[in-house]
Amino acid sequence: MLSPDDPQAAGKNLAQLSKAGRGGFGQFLAGELQDYQTPFDQRIGVARLAVEYLKTLEPGDLTQSYWIDTVMNSIGRQMSGRNGSLPSLYVAKSSERSGSQNKPELMTQRRDVHEELCQQMLKIPELARTGFRYRLAAAEAQGRPLDEFAAEADRILTPKATRNRIALIAIIW
């Protein structure tokens, strides 16, 4: 199932998971990303598999979503391993002490898979706020313009605010 060299091939096996299996697979991925013995490129492959996993989720599959923060922290914050570390994607200046593994191609791959994860989370109502938060943090750290985030924030926040107002009115009546 975990094929870091070909996450799409591994992702095809996700369709074979039962509904109960799909529900717990996110926690499994989070655990794999926290293994400091695993090389950075393999962890990035696991994160790509997480993107494929999110694509397979159906309504009701996501009963617990706490694992997604572990996935995002593992791929976005400082990534440490046996051969050094990679700086956080959420900090504007990378540390000079990041070690020998601070390679531009790994950082590009991390940014790309981080963006893919965030974009996929934005499509899932239960994860949209989380995806927005991590995407905004990375964009701000990179110094990218943040204007595009206003409309996205409105799209994500407005439906919940509307539901809260309706619930409040129902309680008052």
C-alpha positions as a printed Julia matrix, in Angstrom:
173×3 Matrix{Float64}:
   0.0    0.0    0.0
   2.79   2.43   0.86
   4.72   2.98  -2.33
   6.62   6.24  -1.92
   7.96   6.02  -5.45
   4.48   5.76  -6.98
   1.72   7.16  -4.76
  -0.86   6.93  -7.57
  -0.25   3.17  -7.79
  -0.59   2.87  -4.03
  -3.65   5.12  -4.2
  -5.4    2.63  -6.5
  -5.37   0.14  -3.62
  -7.3    2.62  -1.47
 -10.48   1.7   -3.32
 -10.16  -1.8   -1.85
 -10.39  -0.51   1.72
 -13.66  -1.11   3.51
 -15.57   1.86   4.89
 -14.18   1.08   8.36
 -10.7    0.78   6.88
 -11.02   4.14   5.12
 -12.05   5.69   8.42
  -8.82   4.65  10.16
  -6.34   4.94   7.33
  -5.65   8.62   8.0
  -4.32   7.81  11.46
  -2.06   5.17   9.92
  -0.66   7.75   7.47
  -0.1   10.24  10.28
   1.92   7.64  12.15
   4.04   6.89   9.07
   4.84  10.57   8.62
   6.09  10.81  12.2
   8.71   8.07  11.74
  12.01   9.95  11.92
  13.89   6.93  10.59
  12.09   7.22   7.25
  13.97   9.31   4.66
  12.44  12.66   3.69
  11.58  11.62   0.14
   9.63   8.61   1.42
   7.72  10.78   3.89
   6.83  13.12   1.04
   5.58  10.02  -0.81
   3.39   9.14   2.18
   2.0   12.7    2.11
   1.17  12.23  -1.59
  -0.66   9.06  -0.63
  -2.58  11.13   1.94
  -3.74  13.37  -0.94
  -4.97  10.29  -2.81
  -6.63   9.03   0.37
  -8.52  12.3    0.84
  -9.8   11.96  -2.74
 -11.4    8.6   -1.89
 -13.36   9.77   1.14
 -17.12   9.76   0.88
 -19.59  11.57   3.14
 -19.58   9.85   6.51
 -16.1    8.31   6.1
 -14.45  11.03   8.13
 -15.75  10.39  11.62
 -12.59  11.66  13.31
 -10.26  14.18  11.71
  -7.68  14.89  14.42
  -5.07  12.93  12.44
  -5.02  15.55   9.67
  -3.29  18.05  11.97
  -0.6   15.44  12.61
  -0.19  14.94   8.85
   0.03  18.68   8.23
   2.45  19.28  11.1
   4.63  16.41   9.95
   4.87  17.68   6.38
   4.76  21.43   7.1
   6.71  22.08  10.27
  10.41  21.43  10.67
  11.02  17.92   9.37
  13.78  16.13  11.22
  15.51  12.89  10.4
  18.72  10.97  10.85
  20.55  13.07   8.27
  19.51  16.55   9.34
  16.33  18.53   9.05
  14.28  20.63   6.68
  12.91  24.0    7.8
   9.26  24.7    8.5
   7.05  25.79   5.62
   5.29  28.14   8.06
   8.31  30.27   8.97
   9.49  33.1    6.73
  13.22  32.57   7.29
  14.69  29.12   7.22
  17.24  28.23   9.83
  20.89  28.15   8.86
  21.27  25.05  11.03
  18.9   22.98   8.93
  21.55  20.4    8.09
  22.77  18.68   4.99
  19.32  17.52   3.89
  18.1   21.07   3.2
  17.92  20.54  -0.54
  15.89  22.81  -2.8
  14.25  19.91  -4.65
  12.99  18.39  -1.39
  11.64  21.76  -0.27
   9.85  22.18  -3.61
   8.33  18.7   -3.3
   7.21  19.47   0.26
   5.61  22.76  -0.77
   3.85  21.06  -3.68
   2.43  18.18  -1.63
   1.48  20.62   1.16
  -0.48  22.69  -1.37
  -2.12  19.55  -2.78
  -3.16  18.46   0.72
  -4.6   21.89   1.48
  -6.48  22.06  -1.84
  -7.97  18.62  -1.27
  -9.01  19.53   2.29
 -10.77  22.63   0.96
 -13.08  20.28  -0.97
 -14.13  18.41   2.2
 -16.45  20.47   4.42
 -15.14  18.91   7.66
 -11.55  19.76   6.69
 -11.99  23.04   4.81
 -11.07  25.29   7.76
  -7.99  23.21   8.51
  -6.87  23.25   4.88
  -7.43  26.99   4.72
  -5.43  27.62   7.89
  -2.37  25.66   6.78
  -2.51  27.03   3.23
  -2.69  30.61   4.51
   0.23  30.03   6.93
   2.44  28.67   4.15
   1.52  31.47   1.74
   2.23  34.11   4.35
   5.63  32.56   5.16
   6.51  32.57   1.46
   5.56  36.23   1.16
   2.83  35.51  -1.4
  -0.07  37.98  -1.77
  -2.94  37.09   0.52
  -5.77  38.85  -1.34
  -7.08  35.58  -2.84
  -7.68  34.22   0.66
 -10.44  36.71   1.5
 -12.97  35.14  -0.86
 -11.96  31.65   0.25
 -12.37  32.6    3.92
 -15.82  33.99   3.19
 -16.82  30.79   1.37
 -15.64  28.61   4.25
 -16.82  30.72   7.18
 -20.15  32.09   5.93
 -22.11  28.82   5.77
 -21.26  27.97   9.38
 -22.1   31.5   10.54
 -25.44  31.25   8.73
 -26.19  27.88  10.37
 -25.31  29.33  13.77
 -27.71  32.26  13.24
 -30.5   29.88  12.18
 -29.88  27.68  15.24
 -29.94  30.73  17.51
 -33.22  31.92  16.01
 -34.7   28.43  16.48
 -33.67  28.44  20.13
 -35.18  31.88  20.71
 -38.49  30.87  19.17
